[in-house]
């Protein structure tokens, strides 16, 4: 009876997992065929307009918008790839975080510091995926909104926990912004991701004090 109950439970979980994967694939296809394709068309239209304009302050601003749009499309493609795969990939989490951090900051005048330890064993796929996305969102926020000159990304492994930190020396948030996440939907997303893997999310910030995102995942 115990074996039968276990077998039925495993089969139920497998069926549920297949349904989740199918839904993730459907969402990824819709995002690719609608949002991403539309974004691509808008970007090409702006490029065509920019090429026909004389050199001016307006053209410079338009080129900056085109660059921002291209970065948004790269991030959207990464998100779609994440929906189509439940794993970080064959790459270790530390390497994936390092590559993501370098990709985001490579065109910015920002000093990147990486302090990424290697764990003794591989983490569950959903934990790795959520930690990678939290790190990505935190780094993007630091580069876009904080006017930071230095970003430090850390990953450490203790006996009963895993700690991810992203710290910058930017302008920080006000108490109201930090508590309510008003206008900062990335913070809400990071909190939700942390909650889904049973992690503790901590935000340390203040005007002219920089911002530190800390995610503590219990290994139990």
trRosetta pair geometry for C-beta under 8 A, 3 or more apart (Angstrom, degrees):
i j d omega theta_ij theta_ji phi_ij phi_ji
1 4 5.6 -54 -146 35 31 112
1 5 6.3 32 156 -18 65 104
2 5 5.9 -54 -149 36 30 110
2 6 6.3 30 153 -17 64 108
3 6 5.7 -57 -149 39 31 112
3 7 6.1 33 153 -22 66 108
4 7 5.6 -53 -145 35 30 112
4 8 6.4 28 156 -16 64 106
5 8 5.9 -56 -148 38 29 109
5 9 6.3 31 153 -22 64 108
6 9 5.6 -57 -149 35 30 114
6 10 6.4 30 155 -19 65 105
7 10 5.9 -54 -149 35 30 110
7 11 6.4 28 153 -17 63 107
8 11 5.7 -55 -147 38 32 111
8 12 6.3 34 153 -21 65 106
9 12 5.7 -55 -149 35 30 112
9 13 6.4 28 154 -17 64 106
10 13 5.8 -55 -148 37 31 110
10 14 6.3 32 153 -21 65 106
11 14 5.7 -53 -147 35 31 112
11 15 6.4 31 155 -18 65 105
12 15 5.9 -55 -149 36 30 109
12 16 6.4 29 153 -17 64 107
13 16 5.6 -55 -147 38 32 112
13 17 6.1 35 154 -23 66 107
14 17 5.6 -53 -147 35 30 114
14 18 6.5 32 154 -20 64 104
15 18 5.8 -53 -150 34 32 111
15 19 6.6 33 151 -20 64 103
16 19 5.7 -54 -153 34 34 112
16 20 6.5 34 151 -19 66 104
17 20 5.7 -52 -150 35 33 112
17 21 6.4 33 152 -18 65 105
18 21 5.7 -51 -147 37 33 112
18 22 6.3 36 153 -22 64 105
19 22 5.7 -54 -149 35 31 113
19 23 6.4 29 154 -17 65 106
20 23 5.8 -57 -150 37 31 109
20 24 6.3 32 153 -20 65 106
21 24 5.7 -53 -147 36 32 112
21 25 6.4 33 154 -20 64 105
21 86 7.0 -67 -99 -42 97 119
22 25 5.7 -55 -152 35 30 112
22 26 6.5 32 151 -21 64 104
23 26 5.6 -51 -149 33 35 113
23 27 6.5 34 154 -17 66 103
24 27 5.8 -54 -149 37 32 110
24 28 6.3 35 152 -21 65 107
24 83 4.7 -169 -180 -179 94 82
24 84 6.9 176 131 -85 103 33
24 86 7.9 117 60 -71 172 84
25 28 5.6 -53 -147 35 32 114
25 29 6.4 33 155 -19 65 103
25 83 7.3 163 -80 137 31 96
25 84 6.1 73 -106 -116 71 75
26 29 5.9 -54 -151 34 31 110
26 30 6.5 27 154 -16 64 107
27 30 5.8 -57 -148 38 32 109
27 31 6.3 32 155 -19 66 106
27 83 5.8 -115 86 -168 105 148
28 31 5.9 -55 -148 37 29 110
28 32 6.3 27 155 -18 64 109
28 80 4.8 113 -150 -159 90 81
28 83 4.1 179 -71 95 107 127
28 84 4.9 85 -121 -57 175 91
29 32 5.7 -58 -148 38 30 110
29 33 6.0 15 161 -10 68 113
30 33 6.0 -61 -137 44 28 101
30 34 5.8 -4 171 7 67 118
31 34 6.7 -73 -132 51 19 89
31 35 5.1 -31 -158 37 64 119
31 36 6.1 64 144 -18 72 103
31 76 7.0 -158 162 -178 117 104
31 79 7.6 -91 150 102 161 107
31 80 5.5 -159 91 -94 127 107
31 83 7.6 114 24 21 141 158
32 35 7.8 -16 -56 54 10 80
32 36 5.0 -28 -136 37 41 135
32 37 7.0 64 154 -31 51 93
32 80 5.6 93 -64 -142 95 153
33 36 7.7 41 -4 48 15 94
33 37 5.9 -7 -168 -5 29 133
34 37 6.5 -46 -113 39 3 102
34 38 6.2 -4 165 -12 50 116
35 38 6.0 -65 -148 39 22 109
35 39 6.2 22 158 -20 63 110
35 76 6.8 -144 119 -157 116 144
36 39 5.6 -53 -146 36 30 113
36 40 6.4 34 154 -23 63 105
36 73 6.5 103 -146 -142 83 87
36 76 5.4 177 -95 125 97 135
36 77 6.9 96 -129 -72 138 73
36 80 7.0 -24 -49 -41 146 148
37 40 5.6 -51 -149 32 32 115
37 41 6.6 33 153 -19 64 103
38 41 5.8 -54 -151 34 33 110
38 42 6.5 32 153 -17 66 105
39 42 5.8 -55 -150 36 32 111
39 43 6.3 33 153 -20 65 107
39 69 6.6 -176 -178 -172 95 99
39 72 6.8 -124 -165 105 143 112
39 73 5.5 175 121 -87 130 99
39 76 7.0 118 39 17 162 163
40 43 5.8 -56 -149 35 30 112
40 44 6.5 28 155 -16 65 106
40 73 6.5 94 -76 -122 75 143
41 44 5.9 -55 -148 37 31 108
41 45 6.4 34 153 -21 64 106
42 45 5.6 -56 -152 35 31 114
42 46 6.5 30 153 -18 66 104
42 69 6.9 -130 101 -155 104 148
43 46 5.8 -54 -150 36 32 109
43 47 6.5 34 151 -21 64 104
43 66 6.1 109 -154 -144 83 77
43 69 4.6 -177 -96 122 105 134
43 70 6.3 114 -147 -68 145 71
43 73 6.9 -49 -33 -35 155 141
44 47 5.5 -51 -148 34 35 115
44 48 6.5 38 152 -22 65 102
45 48 5.7 -52 -151 32 33 112
45 49 6.6 31 152 -16 65 104
46 49 5.6 -53 -149 37 35 111
46 50 6.2 37 153 -22 67 107
46 62 6.3 -167 -176 -177 102 99
46 65 6.6 -111 -172 100 154 109
46 66 5.1 -170 112 -86 125 97
46 69 7.1 117 39 19 150 157
47 50 5.6 -54 -145 36 31 113
47 51 6.4 32 157 -22 65 104
47 66 5.9 104 -74 -133 77 141
48 51 6.0 -53 -149 31 29 110
48 52 6.9 14 157 -8 60 110
49 52 6.2 -73 -158 41 31 102
49 53 6.6 31 152 -30 68 110
49 62 6.9 -111 100 -172 108 149
50 53 5.8 -58 -149 24 34 114
50 59 5.8 117 -148 -151 80 86
50 62 4.9 -174 -93 116 104 127
50 63 5.8 115 -149 -72 146 76
50 66 6.5 -56 -25 -35 154 145
53 56 6.8 -88 153 27 110 106
53 58 7.0 -108 175 97 149 104
53 59 4.6 -177 102 -89 128 113
53 62 7.2 90 31 37 156 154
54 59 7.2 -141 90 -32 37 143
55 59 6.0 -108 -135 56 34 146
56 59 5.0 102 51 6 71 98
56 60 7.2 -127 100 -4 42 87
57 60 5.6 -51 -152 34 36 115
57 61 6.5 35 151 -18 66 104
58 61 5.8 -55 -150 37 32 110
58 62 6.3 34 151 -21 66 106
59 62 5.4 -52 -146 36 35 114
59 63 6.4 38 154 -20 66 102
60 63 5.8 -54 -152 34 30 111
60 64 6.7 33 149 -20 63 103
61 64 5.5 -51 -153 32 36 114
61 65 6.6 37 149 -19 66 102
62 65 5.6 -52 -152 34 35 112
62 66 6.5 39 148 -21 66 102
63 66 5.4 -48 -148 33 36 115
63 67 6.5 40 151 -20 64 102
64 67 5.6 -52 -151 35 33 113
64 68 6.5 34 150 -18 65 104
65 68 5.6 -51 -147 36 34 112
65 69 6.3 36 152 -21 65 105
66 69 5.7 -53 -148 35 31 112
66 70 6.5 34 152 -21 63 104
67 70 5.7 -52 -150 33 31 112
67 71 6.6 32 152 -18 63 104
68 71 5.7 -54 -152 35 34 112
68 72 6.4 37 150 -21 66 104
69 72 5.5 -51 -149 34 34 114
69 73 6.5 36 151 -20 65 103
70 73 5.7 -52 -151 34 33 112
70 74 6.7 36 150 -20 64 101
71 74 5.7 -50 -151 32 35 112
71 75 6.5 32 152 -16 65 105
72 75 5.7 -56 -149 39 32 110
72 76 6.2 35 151 -22 66 105
73 76 5.4 -50 -144 35 34 113
73 77 6.4 37 155 -21 65 102
74 77 5.8 -53 -151 34 31 111
74 78 6.6 33 150 -19 63 104
74 103 8.0 -150 150 160 137 121
75 78 5.5 -51 -151 34 35 114
75 79 6.5 36 150 -20 65 103
75 136 7.8 149 -138 164 99 123
75 140 7.2 58 -110 -102 144 147
76 79 5.6 -53 -150 35 34 112
76 80 6.4 35 151 -19 66 103
77 80 5.6 -51 -146 36 34 111
77 81 6.3 37 152 -20 65 103
78 81 5.6 -52 -149 36 32 113
78 82 6.4 36 150 -22 63 104
78 100 7.9 105 -155 -121 151 105
78 136 7.5 -164 127 -153 145 157
79 82 5.4 -52 -152 33 34 115
79 83 6.7 36 150 -21 64 100
80 83 5.6 -49 -152 31 36 112
80 84 6.6 26 153 -13 65 107
81 84 5.9 -62 -150 41 33 107
81 85 6.4 -9 162 17 68 111
82 85 6.5 -80 -141 57 27 82
82 129 6.4 129 -161 -158 104 108
82 132 8.0 -168 -113 93 126 122
82 133 6.7 84 -149 -76 163 115
85 89 6.7 34 144 -76 155 73
86 125 4.9 58 133 136 91 138
86 126 6.8 -36 -176 -72 97 70
86 129 6.6 -86 -177 -45 47 150
87 125 4.5 -72 -92 -138 71 114
87 128 6.9 18 -155 78 59 133
87 129 7.0 -128 -136 -61 15 105
88 91 6.0 -98 129 73 104 83
88 92 7.7 15 96 162 142 14
88 93 5.7 174 -27 -93 170 65
88 96 4.7 -98 -178 -45 125 168
88 125 7.5 -156 -6 -148 70 70
88 128 4.6 -88 -28 143 116 123
88 129 6.2 -158 -63 -79 70 61
88 132 5.6 139 -110 -39 108 152
89 96 6.9 141 38 -91 105 126
91 95 4.8 -118 -180 89 102 119
91 96 4.8 127 109 -63 120 90
91 99 7.4 -31 173 7 158 142
92 95 4.7 88 60 11 84 104
92 96 6.8 -152 93 -8 41 89
92 118 7.0 -7 168 -129 151 98
93 96 5.6 -57 -145 37 31 112
93 97 6.3 30 158 -18 67 105
93 119 7.6 28 43 7 125 118
93 123 6.5 20 -35 27 147 123
93 128 4.8 -126 -88 -138 115 100
93 131 6.5 24 -161 85 129 129
93 132 6.6 -131 -146 -64 83 100
93 155 7.3 -174 121 -169 109 163
94 97 6.0 -55 -149 36 28 108
94 98 6.4 27 153 -18 63 109
94 116 4.1 140 -149 150 99 125
94 117 7.2 -130 -98 83 134 27
94 118 5.6 -74 -12 -90 154 70
94 155 6.0 -152 -104 68 83 145
95 98 5.6 -55 -147 38 32 112
95 99 6.2 30 156 -18 67 107
96 99 5.9 -54 -145 37 28 109
96 100 6.3 28 156 -18 63 109
96 128 7.7 75 47 175 150 105
96 132 5.4 -34 122 -116 125 129
97 100 5.8 -58 -147 38 29 111
97 101 6.2 29 156 -20 66 108
97 114 7.9 147 113 -140 100 113
97 116 6.1 166 76 -110 126 142
97 131 7.6 -50 -76 130 121 96
97 132 6.1 -134 -77 -118 77 73
97 135 5.0 -20 -134 119 104 167
97 153 6.4 -170 156 152 115 138
97 155 6.4 126 47 -35 166 139
98 101 5.8 -56 -146 36 28 110
98 102 6.4 24 158 -15 64 108
98 114 5.4 50 -114 -141 94 156
98 116 6.1 -108 -58 8 103 157
98 153 7.9 177 -93 87 55 136
99 102 5.9 -57 -146 39 29 108
99 103 6.2 32 155 -23 64 109
100 103 5.7 -56 -148 34 29 113
100 104 6.4 24 158 -17 65 107
100 132 6.7 133 -17 -169 158 91
100 135 6.7 103 87 107 137 110
100 136 5.2 -75 169 -92 140 94
100 139 7.2 144 128 41 96 152
101 104 6.1 -58 -148 36 28 107
101 105 6.2 -2 165 5 65 116
101 112 5.9 141 149 -159 111 135
101 114 6.5 152 77 -86 154 110
101 135 7.1 -63 -63 155 98 112
101 139 5.5 -149 -117 -112 75 159
101 151 7.4 -162 -159 111 110 126
101 153 5.3 -112 -96 -3 152 157
102 105 6.4 -73 -138 51 26 93
102 106 5.8 48 163 -61 67 100
102 112 6.7 175 -93 95 60 168
103 106 6.1 -32 -139 -7 22 117
104 108 7.7 -8 136 3 64 127
104 136 7.2 160 -53 -149 141 70
104 139 5.0 109 81 126 157 122
104 140 5.9 -108 -148 -79 138 68
104 143 6.0 -164 153 -9 103 154
105 108 5.0 -78 -155 46 59 113
105 110 4.9 -96 -154 72 112 121
105 112 4.9 139 85 -61 160 127
105 139 7.0 -88 -44 178 102 116
105 143 6.2 -151 -96 -88 73 132
105 151 6.6 -145 -88 41 144 135
108 143 5.3 -109 -75 -145 167 114
109 149 7.4 -32 120 -131 84 74
110 142 7.9 109 -145 127 151 106
110 143 6.3 -88 -30 -108 159 90
110 148 6.2 49 -127 101 117 88
110 149 6.2 -167 -122 -162 63 29
110 150 6.8 165 -169 -89 76 22
110 151 5.8 22 167 1 126 104
111 149 6.5 27 15 147 94 70
111 150 4.6 -18 66 -108 103 78
111 151 7.4 170 84 26 54 61
112 150 7.9 176 -77 -155 24 55
112 151 5.6 -14 -112 67 66 94
112 152 8.0 149 -166 -90 45 37
112 153 7.4 -5 -168 5 90 106
113 150 6.8 20 -5 -174 111 98
113 151 7.1 -173 29 94 74 47
113 152 4.2 -18 71 -110 112 80
113 153 7.2 168 88 23 59 62
114 152 7.8 -172 -72 -155 24 56
114 153 5.5 -12 -113 65 66 97
114 154 8.0 158 -165 -82 41 45
115 152 6.8 14 5 -178 109 98
115 153 7.2 176 33 90 66 49
115 154 4.3 -9 74 -109 104 86
115 155 7.5 175 101 28 62 55
115 156 7.8 -7 127 -59 100 94
116 153 7.0 2 -62 114 99 95
116 154 7.0 -169 -76 -148 52 35
116 155 4.5 28 -134 38 73 108
117 155 5.8 -138 36 101 71 76
117 156 5.1 68 13 -117 132 49
117 157 5.5 -131 103 9 130 91
118 157 7.9 -46 102 0 25 135
119 122 7.3 135 86 -91 121 23
119 123 6.6 72 52 -43 167 93
119 157 4.7 140 -106 -81 78 152
119 162 7.1 -22 -90 -108 128 119
120 157 7.0 -178 -4 137 81 154
122 128 7.9 -26 -178 -56 82 136
123 127 4.6 -102 158 85 119 123
123 128 4.9 146 81 -55 114 90
123 131 7.8 24 100 9 163 140
123 162 7.2 0 -95 -51 135 167
124 127 4.6 86 65 6 87 107
124 128 7.1 -161 90 -6 43 87
125 128 5.8 -58 -150 38 32 110
125 129 6.2 31 156 -20 68 108
126 129 5.6 -53 -144 37 33 112
126 130 6.2 28 160 -15 66 107
126 196 7.5 -107 162 133 119 109
126 197 6.4 179 123 -93 97 104
127 130 6.2 -59 -146 40 27 104
127 131 6.2 25 158 -17 64 111
127 162 7.8 89 167 52 128 150
127 197 5.0 118 -108 -146 73 139
127 217 6.3 105 -154 -166 117 156
128 131 6.0 -60 -145 39 27 109
128 132 6.3 27 158 -20 64 109
129 132 5.9 -58 -151 35 27 111
129 133 6.5 20 156 -14 64 109
130 133 5.8 -57 -146 40 33 108
130 134 6.2 35 155 -21 67 105
130 193 4.4 169 -158 179 102 103
130 194 7.3 160 156 -75 125 35
130 196 6.2 -165 -104 76 151 113
130 197 5.1 -170 60 -25 154 132
130 199 7.9 179 117 5 132 136
131 134 5.7 -52 -145 35 31 111
131 135 6.3 32 155 -18 64 106
131 155 7.8 80 168 -118 132 119
131 162 7.7 -46 -98 123 149 130
131 164 5.3 171 -155 -52 103 154
131 197 7.7 -51 -46 42 82 168
131 215 6.8 -174 -120 95 81 144
131 217 7.2 -62 -78 -31 118 145
132 135 5.8 -56 -150 37 29 111
132 136 6.3 31 152 -21 64 108
133 136 5.4 -51 -144 36 34 115
133 137 6.3 32 158 -18 66 105
133 193 6.0 -150 86 -124 116 160
134 137 6.0 -56 -147 38 29 108
134 138 6.2 28 156 -18 65 109
134 164 6.5 101 92 105 125 148
134 190 4.9 96 -132 -138 88 92
134 193 5.3 -161 -65 91 99 140
134 194 6.6 76 -96 -60 145 86
134 213 7.3 -164 165 146 100 136
134 215 5.7 41 134 -36 160 156
135 138 5.9 -58 -146 38 28 110
135 139 6.3 25 158 -17 65 109
135 153 6.3 67 -155 -147 112 124
135 164 6.1 -101 -70 -177 100 131
135 166 6.0 152 -136 -60 64 127
136 139 6.1 -60 -149 37 26 107
136 140 6.3 26 155 -18 64 109
137 140 5.7 -54 -146 37 31 112
137 141 6.4 34 154 -21 64 104
137 186 4.7 175 -179 -165 112 107
137 189 6.2 -153 -127 90 164 120
137 190 5.5 -156 87 -68 139 103
138 141 5.7 -52 -151 33 31 113
138 142 6.6 31 152 -20 63 105
138 166 3.7 122 125 67 138 155
138 186 7.8 163 -75 151 40 122
138 190 6.6 78 -59 -102 89 148
138 213 4.4 -116 -122 34 137 154
139 142 5.6 -53 -150 34 34 113
139 143 6.4 25 155 -14 66 107
139 151 6.2 87 -131 174 82 153
139 153 6.8 -13 -79 -77 114 125
139 166 6.0 -114 -61 -150 69 139
140 143 6.0 -61 -148 40 30 105
140 144 5.9 10 163 -6 69 117
140 186 7.1 -149 82 -127 110 153
141 144 6.3 -68 -135 46 24 98
141 145 5.4 -35 -170 33 66 117
141 146 6.6 65 137 -24 73 107
141 184 7.4 53 -131 -154 128 106
141 186 5.3 -169 -70 94 117 154
141 187 7.7 79 -101 -56 157 77
141 211 7.6 -66 118 88 119 154
142 145 7.5 -57 -95 53 10 76
142 146 4.7 -34 -143 30 50 136
142 148 4.7 -20 178 12 93 146
142 151 5.0 110 126 -102 154 122
142 166 6.9 -135 -30 154 136 112
142 168 4.0 167 -139 -56 122 152
142 170 6.0 -175 -151 -16 73 137
142 211 6.9 -150 -94 62 89 115
143 146 7.6 18 -18 39 13 93
143 148 7.0 -71 -84 45 39 104
143 151 7.4 -39 -60 -47 81 148
145 170 7.6 90 102 154 61 157
145 184 7.7 127 164 -111 175 102
146 168 5.2 80 116 108 158 147
146 170 2.6 82 159 109 101 171
146 171 5.8 -173 -162 30 58 72
146 172 7.1 57 -138 -47 99 30
146 210 7.4 56 -173 -139 130 57
146 211 6.1 -114 -108 15 138 120
147 170 5.2 129 63 -143 58 99
147 171 5.5 42 45 -17 110 107
148 151 5.7 82 122 -63 143 86
148 168 3.7 -60 -112 -176 151 121
148 169 5.6 117 -146 54 87 59
148 170 3.6 -68 -68 -56 80 99
148 210 7.2 76 -111 -128 105 91
149 169 6.0 -43 47 71 82 116
149 170 7.9 151 1 -79 59 65
150 168 6.7 161 88 -148 56 59
150 169 4.9 38 50 9 96 120
151 166 6.9 -9 -172 -171 99 86
151 167 7.2 156 -157 83 52 47
151 168 4.9 -18 -102 -96 74 90
152 165 7.5 -4 110 114 90 103
152 166 7.5 165 85 -153 51 40
152 167 4.7 -12 59 61 98 98
152 168 7.6 180 19 -77 67 42
153 165 7.2 168 -154 90 38 61
153 166 5.3 -2 -107 -107 76 76
153 167 8.0 -172 -74 24 35 67
154 163 7.4 -8 115 114 103 94
154 164 7.2 160 89 -157 62 38
154 165 4.3 4 54 54 104 102
154 166 7.8 -164 25 -70 68 38
154 167 7.6 16 3 4 107 106
155 162 7.4 -4 -169 -179 83 95
155 163 7.3 168 -149 87 39 56
155 164 5.5 -3 -104 -106 78 71
155 165 7.8 -163 -67 25 40 67
156 162 7.3 170 87 -157 48 52
156 163 4.9 -7 58 57 93 101
157 162 5.6 -15 -108 -109 67 78
157 163 8.0 -162 -73 22 26 73
158 161 4.8 12 56 56 111 80
158 162 7.4 -160 27 -76 72 32
158 163 7.1 46 -7 -11 106 106
159 219 7.8 -124 135 30 38 141
160 218 6.3 -16 155 -150 85 77
160 219 5.5 -142 -164 34 37 103
160 220 6.6 0 -159 -28 92 95
161 216 5.5 -7 -174 -174 132 90
161 217 6.3 147 -161 76 72 47
161 218 5.5 -43 -99 -105 83 45
161 219 6.0 -135 -79 -15 24 87
162 216 7.5 155 77 -157 47 44
162 217 4.4 -14 57 59 97 105
162 219 6.4 102 -22 -69 90 90
163 214 6.7 -17 -166 -165 97 92
163 215 7.2 155 -154 80 48 52
163 216 5.3 -9 -103 -105 81 71
163 217 7.6 -164 -73 22 35 72
164 213 7.9 -21 116 116 89 93
164 214 7.3 158 84 -154 54 43
164 215 4.4 -3 56 55 102 103
164 217 7.6 41 -3 -9 99 107
165 212 6.4 -15 -164 -169 101 95
165 213 6.8 158 -152 83 48 58
165 214 5.0 -5 -102 -103 86 75
165 215 7.7 -167 -71 23 44 66
166 212 7.3 163 83 -152 47 49
166 213 4.6 3 53 51 94 106
167 210 6.8 44 -180 150 79 127
167 211 7.3 -170 -143 96 49 48
167 212 4.4 -2 -106 -108 89 86
167 213 7.6 -155 -69 28 50 60
168 210 5.3 -164 96 -158 58 98
168 211 5.6 11 49 52 96 81
168 212 7.9 -171 23 -75 56 51
169 210 4.6 -50 -123 -91 30 129
170 210 5.6 104 41 -120 51 63
170 211 6.3 -20 56 9 103 96
171 207 6.5 -17 170 -148 77 59
171 208 6.2 -17 -146 -75 59 44
171 210 7.9 76 20 -82 9 38
172 205 4.5 163 -155 -176 92 87
172 206 4.9 -10 159 74 152 30
172 207 5.3 -153 80 -87 113 16
172 208 6.3 -65 25 21 121 21
172 209 4.7 41 -58 54 159 72
172 210 5.5 1 -64 33 98 8
172 211 5.3 157 -114 -55 64 81
173 177 4.0 -126 -174 91 109 122
173 178 4.6 138 101 -58 126 85
173 184 7.3 -34 -110 -41 139 160
173 203 7.9 -12 41 162 137 124
173 205 4.5 40 34 128 91 141
173 206 7.3 -39 64 -81 54 17
173 207 7.6 -86 97 -62 14 58
173 211 6.4 59 -5 -91 93 120
174 177 4.7 94 52 8 78 103
174 178 6.9 -147 91 -6 39 89
174 206 7.9 50 -119 -143 28 48
174 207 6.1 23 -87 -50 65 102
175 178 5.8 -59 -146 39 29 111
175 179 6.1 20 161 -14 66 112
175 206 7.6 15 -62 -113 72 78
176 179 6.1 -62 -143 40 26 104
176 180 5.9 -13 173 15 66 116
176 182 6.8 -21 141 25 92 126
177 180 6.8 -74 -130 54 19 85
177 181 7.2 60 178 -105 56 19
177 182 6.0 -101 -118 51 59 85
177 183 7.0 -51 -130 55 100 103
177 184 6.2 78 -177 -7 98 131
178 181 7.8 12 -168 -66 17 55
178 203 5.7 -178 -158 119 99 129
178 205 5.3 -178 -94 63 128 115
178 206 7.9 -27 -37 -74 148 52
181 184 4.9 -112 -164 72 67 93
181 185 7.2 96 156 -92 110 29
181 187 4.2 -150 -125 82 110 123
181 188 4.9 129 146 -53 157 87
181 191 7.7 -98 -68 -4 151 136
184 187 4.5 39 124 3 110 115
184 188 7.4 144 105 -12 68 84
185 188 5.3 -48 -156 35 50 116
185 189 6.4 53 147 -20 72 102
186 189 5.6 -54 -150 37 35 113
186 190 6.3 36 153 -20 67 104
187 190 5.7 -54 -148 35 32 110
187 191 6.4 33 154 -19 65 105
187 203 6.9 23 -145 -90 117 149
188 191 5.8 -55 -150 35 31 111
188 192 6.4 30 153 -18 65 107
189 192 5.7 -56 -147 36 32 111
189 193 6.3 32 155 -19 66 105
190 193 5.7 -52 -146 36 32 111
190 194 6.4 33 154 -19 65 105
190 201 6.5 138 130 -141 91 137
190 213 6.8 -56 169 -153 157 137
190 215 7.7 -120 176 -73 101 123
191 194 5.8 -56 -150 36 30 112
191 195 6.4 32 152 -21 64 107
191 201 5.0 -164 -117 78 65 167
192 195 5.6 -53 -149 34 32 114
192 196 6.6 36 153 -25 64 104
193 196 5.7 -53 -152 29 33 114
193 197 7.2 5 159 2 64 103
194 197 6.6 -75 -157 47 31 91
194 199 4.2 -98 -165 78 80 107
194 200 7.1 -58 169 91 125 9
194 201 3.9 134 70 -59 168 110
194 215 5.2 -138 -109 -132 115 109
195 198 7.6 35 -172 -76 34 24
195 199 7.4 -94 -59 50 21 70
195 201 7.4 -50 -45 -12 72 123
197 217 6.0 -23 125 -124 117 116
198 217 7.1 88 85 -146 77 73
198 218 6.4 -66 124 41 112 100
199 215 5.1 25 153 -178 140 92
199 216 6.0 160 -166 76 85 42
199 217 4.3 -41 -100 -89 107 72
199 218 7.5 -175 -104 6 55 67
200 215 7.2 159 79 -156 52 45
200 216 4.3 -8 54 57 104 102
200 217 8.0 -158 22 -69 67 33
201 213 7.8 -28 -163 -165 85 85
201 214 7.7 145 -161 83 40 56
201 215 5.7 -9 -105 -106 66 78
202 212 7.8 -12 113 111 95 93
202 213 7.5 144 82 -162 60 40
202 214 4.2 -15 63 64 109 101
202 215 7.6 -167 24 -73 74 35
202 216 7.3 36 -4 -6 113 104
203 211 7.2 -25 -166 -163 85 96
203 212 7.5 153 -158 82 39 58
203 213 6.2 -10 -105 -107 69 65
203 214 7.9 -163 -69 26 28 74
204 211 7.1 149 85 -158 57 47
204 212 4.2 -3 60 56 106 105
204 214 7.1 34 -1 -2 106 111
205 209 6.5 145 -171 82 41 105
205 210 7.1 -118 -127 109 69 40
205 211 4.1 4 -101 -111 110 80
205 212 7.0 -169 -64 26 69 59
206 209 3.8 29 68 29 95 138
